[in-house]
Amino acid sequence: MNKFKDKVVWITGSSSGIGEATAYEFAREGAKLILTALEADLLEKVAAHCEELGSPKAMPLPFDLSLRDQVAELAEKAWSLFGHIDVFYNNAGISQRGTTCDTEMRVINKVMDINWFAPVIMTKVILPKMIQNGGGQLVVTTSINGRFGFPLRCAYSSSKHALYGFFETVQAEYYKDNIRVTIVCPGRVQTRISFYALEKDGKQHAKMDAGQAGGCTPEQAGRKIVKAVYKKKREVLVGRKELLMVYIKRFFPGLAARIARSIDPM
């Protein structure tokens, strides 16, 4: 208990799923929390429960991360709430369901705005402040789709690949400044990410995919993630048997490509 006492943790995408579950785990460990997501009413409920679980203070900071021009201002505001941030967890994201030819560019742009540009912009605001403060930890949710291409995920997979490149670079550049990076790589977790995924024309997918429904629970994911953050692990894989694909891709890339072509993407 109290592994994160007196630490300030900012979590995006914290109104549900992995973000909500990790917020509760950090709360149990005594962290002060900044909670960001689109839904202000849900954030209020999550914040209240975090304080019930042991967080000294949980502050909702609702925001639409697709508003790229305002994201830097959001990061400045988040920092000012407690005067510092010890752990910044870029968890928010949106998925996509559509072939490369059929998916409209406005859909690809929105996925990249939320999944890639928002974390990059916010990190560029928070990182220098962390360095000036003596260090800190950056955490980011990618995906096993950030390790290999997957049908109907052209924008989603691209954004998650890009997160790997960006945050691994940050770690290489600023490790000596006491900046640590933990990359969270989920497989299938029982969240509503497939429900909110965008179809080729931008409409909501509005259903949970069968593979998603069979994944691990957000609570299981949250416990594993917070433990990895505490240990300052470079990467943590979260999921079940689908995580084998990460190792197949590493050691048998040709086989991984054949498997990716045959898996039901829904």
C-alpha positions, 0 to 999 in steps of 0.5 A: 500500500501507498507505493505512490503516496505523495505522487501526482499521476495524470491519466488520460482516457480515465472514464472507463476501461484500462484508464479507469481501472488503473486510476483505482489501482493508483488511488489504492496506492495513495496517489493524487490523480488528474483524470482526463476523458471526454465525459465529464459526468463519468469522470466525476464518478471515477474521481469520487470513487478514487477518493473513497479508495484512498486517493488524497485528491482526484481532480477531473479534467475533461477534454476532447483530445481530438482538438489538436490546437488546444491540447498543449493548453490542456497539458499546461493546465494539468501541470498547474493543478498540483504544481508538478506531475510525477507519472503521466499516463497517455492512455486515451485512444480510439480504434478503427474498423475499415480497409485501407482503400475504404477508410476516409482520410478524415477518419484516419486524421481523427485517429491520428489526432487522438492516438498520436498527435495528442500524446506527442504534444502533451509530452512535449509540454510535460517532459521539459517540466519533468526534467527541470523537476528532477525527473519523472515517468511517462507511460503510454498505452500502445497495442499489439497492433503496434507491433504488426499490421492487422486487417481493418486497422490501417490508422489504428495500427499506424498510430500505435507503431508511431507511439513506439517510435516516439516514446522509445526515442524519448527514453533513449534521449532523456534516460540520463535526466531521470526520465523513465518510460513504460510502454503498455502493450495490451492485447485483448482487454474487455473494454469498450474500445471496439464499441467506440471504434470508427467505421470507414465513414466515421460512424461508430462501430457500436458493438463489442467484437467477439475477440474483445469480449474474450479478453482479460478484464480491465481490473486484471490489466490495471493491476499489472500495469500499476505494478509495472509502473512502480517497477519502472519496467520498460514494457509490459504486455497485457492480455492472454494467449493473443500475446504470443503473436508478439513473440511469433513476430519477433522470432518468426516474422513470416509466420506472423504475417500469415497468421495476421492475414487469417485472424478474424479482425472482428 
